Amino acid sequence: MVTIKKIAEQSGFSQATVSRLLKGDESLSIAADTRQKIIHTALSLGYDRSKIKTTLEKIAVLFWLTEQEELQDVYFRQLRISLEKYAKINNLEIQLITHEDDVLETLQEVAGFIGIGSFTEKETQQFKSVCPYGVLLEINPCPELFDTVKPDTDRMTQLAIDLFLTKGYRKIGFIGGAYLNPDTQRAEMDSREVIFRQTLARRDALDEAFLFSGDNLPEALFVASDTIAVGVLQALNERSIIIPDRLELISINDNEIAKFVAPPLTTFNIDVEEIAKTAIDLLVDQIVHPRAITKTVLLGAELIERKSFTQA
């Protein structure tokens, strides 16, 4: 068991100072480096974070999305809210930064950051020059500089194809969006489409006629996200194409809307809370235990089976 006495001995400060700081005594006046050393000593010894009642660190969340983009994508809004929740649980003060803010100046004043959105290589390198600790979510142009947390959409794509093939389907289609590379400002093939093509090609089942299908209808359809899938359902309904009778469909995200469309979507549930929790844990780990290497964490997903596709 890690005691106040042990923390005091290791940090070189009195038990009274250590105790008052960890209990969140607002009347305690100590230098920032003293405060940081005591807290880092406590955490490095394995002291229970939940027992520390003072703010441990100030971190930033770089939110590289416009307000409109956030409102249009429930996923990113949920992610921001979850990050704020787990930062609070970990006694971290959080500051939201957008494109309009003086990013580099702010990053010099925080212990670390979490990035959401599309960053260029140049931006990422600039972040590293002023703030050594960071975690980028989803897309990381420089994984050798900062940790990465992302849902394993490659594996979800492979699993969806396996489910279709197991039911005997050979005419399998894909609908998704392009990825805008922030460095080149050019649209590139989304990783889900890349894996879709590669996986079906290896199984000798890739048919270009069913990708972004128009008049050619597949037997099964994999859609890159629930947001896109809702539009797909609407287009199919307008053409009197019944799902799952005419074709079956699987998508990704498990947004709230997935339950209420007709038919309800079978979709891979991306655990937004776990992404946020993992990002906070990785950032705290870097701050408390600095390391020369970076980590990449891929999070799996649970298939939520509804009426647009069934395994039976």
C-alpha positions, -999 to +999 in steps of 0.1 A: +000+000+000+013+034-010+012+058+020+015+096+024+047+089+043+063+070+014+053+097-011+068+123+012+101+104+015+104+098-022+094+133-032+115+151-005+086+171+009+069+170+043+040+147+050+018+177+058+025+193+024+019+160+006-013+153+025-028+188+020-020+187-017-035+153-024-066+162-003-072+193-025-065+219+001-071+251-018-054+272+008-021+254+002+004+277-016+032+258-033+053+262-065+041+245-097+072+223-099+067+212-063+031+203-070+040+184-101+068+165-084+046+154-055+018+143-079+041+125-103+058+107-074+025+096-060+013+082-093+046+066-102+044+047-068+009+035-077-011+058-055-048+055-062-058+083-086-093+085-072-079+095-038-062+126-052-087+154-049-066+182-065-064+188-103-035+167-115-028+182-149-042+206-175-046+190-209-059+202-242-083+186-267-075+197-303-109+196-320-101+200-357-137+200-368-161+229-375-193+233-354-213+222-384-192+191-389-197+181-353-234+187-354-236+165-385-217+137-370-231+124-337-199+102-333-176+132-329-200+150-305-202+119-283-164+115-284-159+151-272-184+146-243-168+113-233-133+129-232-146+156-209-161+129-187-130+108-183-108+138-179-129+148-149-127+113-135-089+115-137-089+150-121-076+165-153-085+201-163-094+201-200-092+230-225-108+228-259-088+242-288-100+247-324-084+260-356-092+295-346-072+294-314-035+301-309-027+264-308+011+264-303+010+290-275-017+270-257+001+237-261+031+251-243+010+256-212-005+221-209+009+188-199-004+170-230-031+169-256-056+147-274-063+154-311-095+148-330-098+154-367-074+156-397-039+170-390-011+176-415+024+162-409+037+198-405+011+205-378+019+173-360+056+181-360+049+216-347+028+202-319+057+179-309+081+208-308+061+225-280+043+196-263+060+162-260+029+142-249-001+136-271-026+111-284-043+113-318-076+097-325-085+079-357-059+093-381-023+100-371+000+113-399+031+108-377+026+077-354+062+078-345+056+111-327+024+105-307+003+076-295-028+066-316-062+053-306-086+041-332-114+016-339-102-014-359-124-007-389-102-029-411-111-059-390-148-049-390-147-047-428-132-082-430-157-096-405-187-081-425-174-098-457-170-131-439-206-129-426-218-122-461-198-150-477-209-175-449-245-169-460-235-177-496-235-142-510-211-136-539-225-103-552-212-080-524-213-042-527-197-013-509-207+023-503-185+048-485-169+081-487-135+094-497-108+106-473-095+141-478-058+141-472-050+173-453-014+174-467-023+171-504-059+184-502-068+154-525-095+129-520-081+094-513-097+060-510-110+054-475-093+026-456-125+006-453-128+006-491-091-004-495-096-034-471-130-043-488-113-045-522-083-064-509-103-089-489-127-098-517-099-099-542-081-125-521-113-145-521-118-141-559-151-124-552-145-087-560-168-073-587-164-036-595-200-035-607-213-036-571-190-009-557-210+023-553-237+004-571-263+022-593-284-001-614-265-032-605-279-044-571-257-067-550-271-094-527-253-079-497-241-044-490-214-031-466-217+006-458-188+026-443-210+043-416-245+046-402-248+081-414-242+070-450-264+039-445-294+061-436-291+078-470-287+044-487-319+031-470-338+061-482-326+057-518-335+020-518-369+027-503-377+052-530-369+025-556-391+000-537-361-022-529-369-041-497-343-048-471-335-075-460-357-093-486-339-080-517-305-074-501-289-074-467-269-046-452-242-041-425-227-007-415-204+007-388-209+030-357-242+020-340-253+056-338-286+062-319-304+066-352-295+030-363-323+016-340-350+038-355-346+036-392-366+011-413-353-015-411-331-010-380-295-013-389-272-043-382-240-024-374-207-027-356-208-008-323-178+015-319-175+021-282-169+058-280-165+058-242-138+032-244-119+052-271-120+083-248-110+063-217-081+047-236-069+080-249-069+096-214-052+065-200-024+067-227-019+104-221-016+100-184+008+071-189+030+093-210+030+122-185+037+100-155+060+074-172+077+092-201+089+067-229+109+069-261+084+048-281+048+055-290+018+031-288-010+024-312-042+009-298-068-007-320-102-012-305-125-040-316-163-037-320-194-057-312-218-066-340-253-054-331-277-075-350-309-060-362-332-065-391-310-052-420-289-084-417-292-116-396-268-145-393-295-171-390 
